[in-house]
């Protein structure tokens, strides 16, 4: 959901400050403060709801229970290792951060877990 007040967005910061200064000096905002506070509260509630939904989705994408056993039973431990070595090699070549390597390995684990991949899926990574 996108909440916007186009009049508010179209005003420059200096113009808004000047209007606020004038309103304080002359004794009022004509109800705009109340609507601004309501908008702020609504946006905070929407932000909190968005974070909550994001956390729920995050949990649904975590690797399945017994993921390690799945890797071992399908002989995917070596394949996973080669994929992560390739990610590390790309990190040094492209100067990615270490966090990028961590996230890529995490996403790889989630992908393998959720899709129950076969070794043939990873054959391109096994070729030097």
One Martini backbone bead per residue (centre of mass of N, CA, C, O) as a GRO file, in nm:
protein
  128
    1UNK     BB    1   0.097   0.036   0.023
    2UNK     BB    2   0.039   0.374  -0.079
    3UNK     BB    3   0.125   0.674   0.083
    4UNK     BB    4   0.003   1.002  -0.020
    5UNK     BB    5   0.079   1.366  -0.043
    6UNK     BB    6   0.119   1.562  -0.301
    7UNK     BB    7   0.141   1.840  -0.172
    8UNK     BB    8   0.366   1.762   0.022
    9UNK     BB    9   0.571   1.652  -0.196
   10UNK     BB   10   0.583   1.930  -0.372
   11UNK     BB   11   0.720   2.056  -0.142
   12UNK     BB   12   0.957   2.224  -0.021
   13UNK     BB   13   1.142   2.250   0.255
   14UNK     BB   14   1.156   2.559   0.273
   15UNK     BB   15   0.855   2.611   0.234
   16UNK     BB   16   0.758   2.450   0.480
   17UNK     BB   17   0.914   2.606   0.695
   18UNK     BB   18   0.788   2.880   0.634
   19UNK     BB   19   0.494   2.800   0.692
   20UNK     BB   20   0.540   2.708   0.984
   21UNK     BB   21   0.650   2.975   1.088
   22UNK     BB   22   0.399   3.143   1.016
   23UNK     BB   23   0.195   2.976   1.185
   24UNK     BB   24   0.326   3.022   1.459
   25UNK     BB   25   0.329   3.334   1.451
   26UNK     BB   26  -0.008   3.339   1.378
   27UNK     BB   27  -0.156   3.083   1.536
   28UNK     BB   28  -0.153   2.844   1.299
   29UNK     BB   29  -0.246   2.545   1.080
   30UNK     BB   30  -0.539   2.457   1.002
   31UNK     BB   31  -0.512   2.125   1.081
   32UNK     BB   32  -0.232   2.005   0.978
   33UNK     BB   33  -0.111   1.873   1.229
   34UNK     BB   34  -0.316   1.651   1.271
   35UNK     BB   35  -0.277   1.516   0.990
   36UNK     BB   36   0.026   1.467   1.026
   37UNK     BB   37   0.005   1.283   1.275
   38UNK     BB   38  -0.179   1.071   1.148
   39UNK     BB   39   0.014   0.995   0.920
   40UNK     BB   40   0.246   0.903   1.101
   41UNK     BB   41   0.091   0.679   1.248
   42UNK     BB   42   0.008   0.520   0.998
   43UNK     BB   43   0.296   0.468   0.892
   44UNK     BB   44   0.392   0.310   1.139
   45UNK     BB   45   0.185   0.080   1.114
   46UNK     BB   46   0.268  -0.005   0.828
   47UNK     BB   47   0.563  -0.065   0.893
   48UNK     BB   48   0.509  -0.284   1.108
   49UNK     BB   49   0.350  -0.468   0.917
   50UNK     BB   50   0.574  -0.509   0.707
   51UNK     BB   51   0.777  -0.640   0.899
   52UNK     BB   52   0.599  -0.877   0.984
   53UNK     BB   53   0.565  -0.998   0.702
   54UNK     BB   54   0.868  -1.031   0.643
   55UNK     BB   55   0.923  -1.231   0.876
   56UNK     BB   56   0.731  -1.452   0.784
   57UNK     BB   57   0.867  -1.499   0.509
   58UNK     BB   58   1.147  -1.565   0.613
   59UNK     BB   59   1.063  -1.829   0.761
   60UNK     BB   60   0.955  -1.975   0.495
   61UNK     BB   61   1.274  -1.970   0.368
   62UNK     BB   62   1.395  -2.160   0.535
   63UNK     BB   63   1.551  -2.421   0.590
   64UNK     BB   64   1.491  -2.726   0.626
   65UNK     BB   65   1.466  -2.974   0.806
   66UNK     BB   66   1.737  -3.171   0.764
   67UNK     BB   67   1.940  -3.048   0.553
   68UNK     BB   68   2.206  -3.195   0.603
   69UNK     BB   69   2.096  -3.478   0.544
   70UNK     BB   70   2.015  -3.417   0.255
   71UNK     BB   71   2.295  -3.356   0.146
   72UNK     BB   72   2.420  -3.633   0.220
   73UNK     BB   73   2.210  -3.821   0.064
   74UNK     BB   74   2.281  -3.654  -0.227
   75UNK     BB   75   2.575  -3.555  -0.258
   76UNK     BB   76   2.588  -3.212  -0.187
   77UNK     BB   77   2.834  -3.114  -0.029
   78UNK     BB   78   3.039  -3.074  -0.259
   79UNK     BB   79   2.866  -2.890  -0.433
   80UNK     BB   80   2.834  -2.667  -0.226
   81UNK     BB   81   3.133  -2.610  -0.193
   82UNK     BB   82   3.184  -2.526  -0.489
   83UNK     BB   83   2.986  -2.291  -0.491
   84UNK     BB   84   3.124  -2.130  -0.262
   85UNK     BB   85   3.396  -2.104  -0.401
   86UNK     BB   86   3.284  -1.943  -0.639
   87UNK     BB   87   3.180  -1.705  -0.471
   88UNK     BB   88   3.459  -1.628  -0.357
   89UNK     BB   89   3.593  -1.577  -0.628
   90UNK     BB   90   3.397  -1.347  -0.705
   91UNK     BB   91   3.460  -1.161  -0.473
   92UNK     BB   92   3.755  -1.100  -0.555
   93UNK     BB   93   3.702  -1.012  -0.848
   94UNK     BB   94   3.448  -0.796  -0.762
   95UNK     BB   95   3.465  -0.680  -0.469
   96UNK     BB   96   3.304  -0.807  -0.256
   97UNK     BB   97   3.163  -0.859   0.024
   98UNK     BB   98   3.136  -1.074   0.286
   99UNK     BB   99   2.830  -1.051   0.309
  100UNK     BB  100   2.769  -1.155   0.025
  101UNK     BB  101   2.867  -1.441   0.074
  102UNK     BB  102   2.680  -1.510   0.302
  103UNK     BB  103   2.412  -1.457   0.149
  104UNK     BB  104   2.462  -1.651  -0.086
  105UNK     BB  105   2.481  -1.907   0.087
  106UNK     BB  106   2.203  -1.878   0.211
  107UNK     BB  107   2.044  -1.884  -0.058
  108UNK     BB  108   2.146  -2.156  -0.149
  109UNK     BB  109   2.029  -2.321   0.085
  110UNK     BB  110   1.736  -2.242   0.035
  111UNK     BB  111   1.715  -2.346  -0.253
  112UNK     BB  112   1.787  -2.640  -0.206
  113UNK     BB  113   1.573  -2.697   0.010
  114UNK     BB  114   1.309  -2.609  -0.151
  115UNK     BB  115   1.392  -2.777  -0.436
  116UNK     BB  116   1.536  -3.042  -0.423
  117UNK     BB  117   1.803  -3.087  -0.557
  118UNK     BB  118   2.016  -3.191  -0.803
  119UNK     BB  119   2.323  -3.244  -0.925
  120UNK     BB  120   2.261  -3.151  -1.224
  121UNK     BB  121   2.209  -2.851  -1.148
  122UNK     BB  122   2.542  -2.816  -1.071
  123UNK     BB  123   2.738  -2.877  -1.311
  124UNK     BB  124   2.846  -2.593  -1.394
  125UNK     BB  125   3.012  -2.568  -1.113
  126UNK     BB  126   3.208  -2.828  -1.160
  127UNK     BB  127   3.339  -2.670  -1.373
  128UNK     BB  128   3.651  -2.507  -1.434
   0.00000   0.00000   0.00000
